[in-house]
Amino acid sequence: MIGQSKNFMGILKLIEKISHCITPVLIEGETGTGKE
């Protein structure tokens, strides 16, 4: 992933926190925002 903004880094920390969960996660966002 590429990015260094405060918001992006916050999302990366959140992903790291929840990455060990087995619960499905729905990622939402506008078209073209890179939700893959």
HELIX and SHEET records of a PDB file:
HELIX    1   1 LYS A    6  ILE A   18  1                                  13    
END                                                                             
